[in-house]
Amino acid sequence: MKTIVEEAIINAPSVDKVVVLCRDKEQPVELHKEMEIDYYELLEGVSSVCPAEEMDAEDPLFILYTSGSTGTPKGIVHTCAGYMVGTAYTTKHVFDVKDNDVYWCTADTGWITGHSYVVYGPLAIGATVVLAEVTPDYPDAGSYWKIVQDLGITIFYTAPTAIRMFMKVGEEWPNKYDLSSLRILGSVGEPLNPEAFEWYYRAIGKKTCPIVDTWWQTETGMQMITTMVGEPMRPGFAGRPIPGVVADVVDKKGNPVAPGNGGFLVIKRPWPAMLRTVYKNDERYRTYWHTIPDCYTAGDLAVKGKGDEYIMIIGRADDIIIVAGHNIGTAEVESALVSHQSVAEAAVIGKPDTMKGNIIKAFVILRVGFSPNEKLKSDLIYHVRMTLGPIAMPSEIEFVDKLPKTRSGKIMRRVLKAKEMGIDPGDVSTLDE
């Protein structure tokens, strides 16, 4: 981490000092005394009492940069009162938090999920929160489940990326641990495909835990769409707008589209934790509100289910591939691939083609026990054909060991495409090394 900071401040002349916390006192790090300050030395002789500063409701609370999965990260500005109200409200009611619950959100606190649902929301309502510095595969694939067992976790909130990683290694790992304390499971970060939903429900929740698959953004600050506890669950569908949120699926002119048809996901009324601006880029902020008339445009494509109007998030509008005049969502093809028994994770991109405009190329990570070969490629192409139709078939499949992701777990398809095209991938400051 110190190396990353040192690289970052080279182009940050406004930074005067850097506070360094040396966690292992037996292996101290060398400090550059002209700029770096030891954390423990800084605390010497300082009072433990720090009076709270009175702030206006609309004073900036923090600036947090988006993940950069589709472009240059944007500095989203949230303010003091509305953000706290939104995160407290959703933590309490979406997760149905009780006094005796032990709540664990696995997100990094440096990202919006960590801000909203590790720190602000849970602590604002007095929840018992678990903080764990751990990865899902170290020292082995049972690291999360050991914590669930040992600490009696009752509410568990994680990302589809982690869930698909668990699927890759199989059910033997969670089956080694007692997960009976769990009563609610959550998902956040990107669409939870039906296969991962079913696995999560069966292997982790033991078919007794409701799954709240939440849709929201750095910009929204709080959860906006989900299936509330007690409502019927539909794998692949996030759910309905939470009480107080007015969301819809519309065309480019802002007209609602019929259930079963794809469109743009928008929010039609203000909400407490909404972003107030984009730092030093008010013009970019205005595009959220002026792209589609009288709406906040989320930049995601979605479809409403027939009958119940549950909302399925198809993927980013930027991630649509046009093949021979047909719009193909990357999430649709990826979900079809992951529904095959051999596939743990998949990402697809469009490659320019003189005949079709674009062809689909898939990058596939296999589950443990499967090996890449030409027959498997053919099987996967056929599987997508039978699932979605011939227009969605990948023309190319490449087996890989890992996919480029942001540190918050989102697949950076633009990096895959840039590498495939031999061009500069642009800003990769949020890429997880």
C-alpha positions in Angstrom: 0.0 0.0 0.0 2.8 2.4 0.8 4.3 1.9 -2.6 1.0 2.7 -4.3 0.7 5.9 -2.2 4.2 6.9 -3.2 3.4 6.5 -6.8 0.1 8.4 -6.5 1.5 11.5 -4.8 4.1 12.1 -7.5 1.4 13.9 -9.5 -0.4 15.3 -6.4 1.4 18.5 -5.5 -1.4 19.4 -3.0 -0.4 16.6 -0.6 1.9 18.0 2.1 2.1 15.0 4.5 1.4 11.3 4.5 0.6 9.4 7.8 2.1 5.9 7.8 0.8 3.2 10.1 3.5 0.6 10.6 1.5 -2.5 11.6 4.5 -4.8 12.3 6.8 -3.0 14.7 9.3 -5.8 14.4 9.7 -4.9 10.7 9.6 -1.1 10.5 9.4 0.6 7.1 11.7 3.4 6.2 10.0 6.8 6.3 10.8 9.8 4.2 11.0 12.3 7.0 10.4 15.3 4.8 6.9 14.1 4.0 5.9 11.0 5.9 4.8 10.9 9.6 4.7 7.9 11.9 1.1 7.3 13.1 2.1 6.4 16.6 4.4 9.4 17.0 1.6 11.6 15.8 -0.7 10.3 18.6 1.8 11.0 21.4 0.6 13.6 23.8 -2.7 14.0 22.0 -6.0 14.0 23.9 -8.3 11.0 23.4 -11.2 13.4 23.4 -12.3 14.9 20.1 -15.4 17.1 20.2 -17.7 16.6 17.2 -17.8 19.3 14.6 -21.2 20.7 13.8 -21.9 20.4 10.1 -24.6 21.7 7.8 -26.8 19.0 6.3 -25.5 19.8 2.8 -21.8 20.1 3.7 -19.7 17.6 1.7 -19.2 14.4 3.7 -16.8 12.6 1.3 -15.6 12.3 -2.3 -15.5 8.8 -3.6 -14.4 7.7 -7.0 -16.4 5.3 -9.1 -14.9 1.9 -9.9 -13.8 2.9 -13.4 -15.2 -0.3 -15.0 -16.4 1.5 -18.1 -14.3 4.7 -18.2 -12.3 7.2 -16.2 -13.4 7.2 -12.5 -15.6 10.1 -11.4 -15.3 11.8 -8.0 -18.8 11.5 -6.5 -19.7 14.0 -3.8 -22.0 12.9 -1.0 -23.2 15.2 1.8 -23.7 14.8 5.6 -27.4 14.4 6.3 -29.0 12.8 3.3 -26.3 10.1 3.0 -26.6 9.1 6.6 -30.4 8.9 6.4 -30.3 6.8 3.2 -27.8 4.3 4.5 -29.4 4.0 8.0 -32.8 3.5 6.5 -31.8 0.8 4.0 -29.5 -1.1 6.4 -32.4 -1.3 8.9 -35.1 -2.3 6.6 -33.5 -4.1 3.6 -31.5 -6.4 5.9 -34.2 -6.5 8.6 -31.5 -5.9 11.2 -32.4 -7.0 14.8 -30.6 -6.3 18.1 -29.1 -9.8 18.2 -27.9 -9.9 14.6 -24.2 -10.2 13.7 -23.7 -8.5 10.4 -20.8 -9.0 8.0 -20.4 -7.1 4.7 -17.2 -8.4 3.0 -16.6 -5.2 0.9 -13.4 -3.2 1.1 -14.2 0.0 3.1 -12.5 2.0 0.4 -15.4 1.5 -2.0 -19.0 2.7 -1.7 -20.4 -0.6 -0.4 -17.8 -0.5 2.4 -18.6 3.1 3.2 -22.4 2.6 3.1 -22.8 -0.9 4.5 -19.7 -1.6 6.6 -19.4 1.8 8.3 -22.1 4.4 8.0 -25.4 2.5 7.8 -24.7 -0.4 10.2 -23.1 1.9 12.8 -25.8 4.5 12.5 -28.4 2.0 13.6 -26.2 0.4 16.3 -25.7 -3.0 14.5 -23.0 -5.5 15.6 -20.6 -5.3 12.6 -17.8 -7.7 11.8 -14.6 -6.4 10.2 -12.3 -9.0 8.8 -9.1 -8.5 6.8 -9.4 -11.7 4.7 -9.8 -12.9 1.2 -12.2 -15.6 0.1 -9.4 -18.0 -0.9 -6.7 -17.5 1.7 -5.4 -19.5 3.5 -8.0 -21.7 1.7 -11.4 -21.5 0.2 -13.0 -22.0 3.6 -11.8 -18.7 5.1 -15.2 -16.9 4.9 -17.1 -19.9 6.2 -14.9 -20.3 9.2 -15.6 -16.7 10.2 -19.4 -17.3 9.7 -19.1 -20.3 11.9 -16.8 -18.9 14.6 -18.6 -15.5 15.0 -22.2 -16.7 14.4 -22.8 -14.4 11.4 -26.5 -14.0 10.8 -26.5 -11.5 7.9 -23.9 -12.0 5.1 -23.4 -9.5 2.3 -21.0 -10.2 -0.5 -20.4 -9.8 -4.3 -21.3 -12.0 -7.2 -17.6 -12.3 -8.1 -17.0 -14.0 -4.7 -20.0 -16.2 -5.1 -18.8 -17.4 -8.5 -15.4 -18.1 -7.1 -17.0 -20.2 -4.4 -18.9 -22.1 -7.1 -15.6 -22.7 -8.9 -14.1 -24.6 -6.0 -17.3 -26.6 -5.2 -19.6 -27.1 -2.2 -17.2 -29.2 -0.2 -15.7 -26.1 1.3 -18.9 -24.5 2.8 -20.0 -28.0 3.8 -17.1 -28.3 6.1 -18.5 -25.5 8.3 -21.6 -24.9 10.4 -23.5 -22.1 8.6 -26.7 -22.5 10.5 -26.5 -19.1 12.1 -27.1 -17.4 8.7 -30.6 -16.0 8.2 -30.2 -13.4 5.4 -27.9 -13.4 2.4 -27.1 -10.4 0.3 -25.5 -9.7 -3.0 -24.0 -6.4 -4.4 -21.8 -5.1 -7.1 -23.2 -6.4 -10.4 -26.1 -8.6 -11.6 -26.3 -11.9 -9.8 -26.9 -14.4 -12.6 -29.6 -17.1 -11.9 -27.0 -20.0 -11.7 -25.0 -18.1 -9.0 -28.3 -17.2 -7.2 -29.4 -20.8 -7.0 -26.0 -22.0 -5.8 -25.8 -19.3 -3.1 -29.4 -20.1 -2.0 -28.7 -23.9 -1.9 -25.0 -24.2 -0.8 -24.7 -21.3 1.6 -28.3 -20.6 2.7 -29.3 -24.2 2.8 -32.6 -23.2 1.1 -33.7 -21.3 4.2 -32.2 -17.9 3.8 -33.8 -15.2 1.7 -31.4 -13.5 -0.8 -31.5 -9.7 -1.1 -29.9 -9.0 -4.5 -29.3 -5.3 -4.3 -29.0 -2.8 -7.1 -27.5 0.6 -6.5 -24.4 2.7 -7.4 -21.6 4.9 -6.0 -23.8 7.7 -7.2 -27.0 6.6 -5.4 -25.2 6.1 -2.1 -27.8 3.7 -0.9 -29.6 0.6 -2.1 -32.4 1.4 -4.6 -33.8 -1.9 -5.9 -34.0 -5.3 -4.2 -36.3 -8.1 -3.2 -37.3 -7.2 0.4 -37.2 -10.0 3.0 -40.6 -11.8 2.8 -41.2 -11.0 -0.9 -41.1 -13.8 -3.4 -37.6 -14.2 -4.9 -37.0 -14.5 -8.7 -33.5 -15.6 -9.6 -32.0 -13.1 -12.1 -34.2 -10.3 -11.0 -33.0 -7.8 -8.4 -36.6 -7.0 -7.4 -38.7 -3.8 -7.0 -37.7 -0.3 -6.0 -37.5 -0.1 -2.2 -40.2 2.0 -0.5 -39.6 5.7 -1.2 -37.7 5.1 -4.5 -39.4 5.6 -7.8 -37.6 3.7 -10.6 -38.7 2.7 -14.1 -37.5 1.2 -17.3 -37.9 3.7 -20.2 -36.9 4.4 -23.8 -34.5 7.2 -24.8 -37.4 9.8 -24.6 -38.3 8.8 -21.1 -41.5 6.8 -22.1 -42.0 3.6 -20.0 -41.4 0.4 -21.9 -43.7 -2.6 -21.7 -42.8 -5.4 -19.3 -40.6 -8.0 -21.0 -38.9 -5.3 -23.2 -35.5 -3.9 -22.5 -34.8 -0.2 -21.8 -32.9 2.3 -19.7 -33.1 2.1 -15.9 -34.0 5.5 -14.5 -34.9 7.1 -11.1 -37.8 9.5 -11.3 -37.8 11.2 -7.9 -35.1 12.4 -5.5 -33.8 10.2 -2.7 -31.9 11.0 0.5 -28.4 9.7 -0.4 -28.3 11.0 -4.0 -25.0 12.4 -5.3 -24.8 16.2 -5.1 -22.2 16.7 -7.9 -19.1 15.2 -9.6 -16.0 16.8 -8.1 -14.7 19.6 -10.3 -16.9 18.4 -13.2 -20.4 19.8 -12.9 -21.0 19.3 -16.6 -20.6 15.6 -16.1 -22.9 15.7 -13.2 -25.6 17.3 -15.3 -25.5 14.5 -17.8 -27.0 12.2 -15.2 -30.1 14.3 -15.3 -30.3 15.5 -18.9 -29.6 12.4 -20.8 -33.2 11.3 -20.5 -35.8 14.1 -19.7 -36.7 14.6 -16.0 -34.9 11.4 -14.8 -31.7 10.3 -13.2 -30.1 8.0 -15.8 -28.2 5.2 -14.2 -26.4 4.0 -17.3 -27.8 0.5 -16.9 -30.1 -1.5 -19.2 -32.9 -3.3 -17.5 -36.2 -5.2 -18.2 -39.4 -5.4 -16.0 -40.9 -8.8 -15.5 -44.5 -9.4 -16.6 -47.0 -9.5 -13.8 -44.9 -8.5 -10.8 -42.8 -5.8 -12.5 -39.6 -7.1 -10.8 -36.6 -5.5 -12.5 -33.8 -7.4 -14.0 -30.5 -5.5 -14.6 -29.1 -6.6 -18.0 -25.9 -4.7 -17.7 -24.2 -1.4 -18.5 -25.5 0.4 -21.6 -21.9 0.7 -22.5 -21.6 -3.1 -22.6 -24.1 -3.7 -25.4 -22.7 -5.5 -28.5 -24.3 -4.9 -31.8 -24.1 -8.1 -33.9 -25.6 -7.9 -37.4 -28.0 -5.2 -36.2 -29.0 -7.1 -33.1 -28.4 -5.7 -29.6 -26.8 -8.3 -27.4 -26.2 -7.6 -23.7 -22.9 -8.9 -22.3 -24.6 -10.0 -19.1 -27.0 -12.2 -21.1 -24.2 -14.1 -22.9 -22.1 -14.3 -19.7 -25.0 -15.7 -17.7 -25.7 -18.3 -20.4 -22.0 -19.4 -20.3 -22.0 -19.6 -16.5 -25.1 -21.8 -16.6 -22.9 -24.5 -18.2 -21.6 -27.0 -15.6 -17.9 -26.4 -16.5 -17.9 -22.5 -16.2 -17.1 -20.6 -13.1 -16.8 -17.1 -14.6 -17.1 -15.5 -18.0 -16.7 -12.1 -19.7 -17.6 -11.2 -23.3 -16.7 -8.4 -25.6 -17.5 -7.2 -29.1 -14.8 -7.4 -31.7 -15.1 -5.5 -35.0 -16.1 -7.6 -38.0 -16.4 -6.5 -41.6 -19.5 -8.6 -42.2 -21.5 -8.4 -38.9 -20.2 -5.2 -37.5 -19.1 -7.1 -34.4 -18.6 -10.6 -33.3 -18.7 -11.9 -29.7 -15.6 -13.1 -28.0 -15.8 -14.9 -24.6 -13.1 -15.2 -22.0 -13.9 -18.2 -19.7 -12.6 -19.4 -16.4 -13.4 -23.1 -15.8 -14.5 -24.7 -12.6 -12.1 -27.0 -10.8 -12.1 -30.4 -12.4 -12.5 -29.2 -16.0 -9.8 -28.7 -18.6 -9.8 -26.5 -21.7 -10.1 -28.2 -25.1 -11.7 -27.7 -28.5 -14.6 -30.0 -27.7 -15.5 -27.9 -24.7 -15.4 -24.8 -26.8 -17.8 -26.3 -29.2 -20.1 -27.4 -26.3 -20.1 -23.9 -24.8 -21.0 -22.3 -28.2 -23.8 -24.8 -28.6 -25.0 -24.2 -25.1 -25.3 -20.5 -25.7 -27.1 -21.2 -29.0 -29.7 -23.3 -27.2 -30.0 -20.8 -24.3 -30.2 -17.5 -26.2 -30.4 -18.3 -29.9 -27.9 -18.4 -32.8 -27.3 -14.6 -32.9 -25.8 -14.6 -29.4 -23.2 -17.4 -30.0 -19.6 -16.5 -29.3 -17.4 -16.7 -32.4 -14.3 -17.0 -30.3 -13.7 -18.5 -26.8 -10.5 -18.1 -24.9 -9.9 -20.0 -21.6 -8.2 -17.8 -19.0 -7.1 -18.2 -15.4 -8.3 -14.8 -14.3 -10.2 -11.7 -15.5 -9.2 -8.1 -15.1 -11.3 -6.6 -12.3 -11.6 -3.4 -10.3 -10.7 -3.7 -6.6 -14.5 -3.8 -5.9 -14.8 -6.9 -8.0 -16.3 -5.6 -11.3 -15.0 -7.0 -14.5 -13.2 -4.4 -16.7 -14.4 -5.5 -20.1 -12.9 -2.4 -21.7 -9.4 -3.7 -20.6 -10.1 -7.0 -22.3 -11.2 -5.3 -25.4 -8.2 -2.9 -25.5 -5.8 -5.8 -25.1 -7.6 -7.7 -27.9 -7.5 -4.7 -30.2 -3.9 -3.8 -29.2 -4.8 -0.4 -28.0 -4.3 1.7 -24.9 -6.7 0.5 -22.2 -6.9 4.1 -20.7 -7.2 4.7 -17.0 -6.5 1.5 -15.1 -5.8 3.1 -11.7 -8.7 1.0 -10.1 -7.4 -2.3 -11.6 -6.9 -5.0 -9.0 -3.3 -6.1 -9.5 
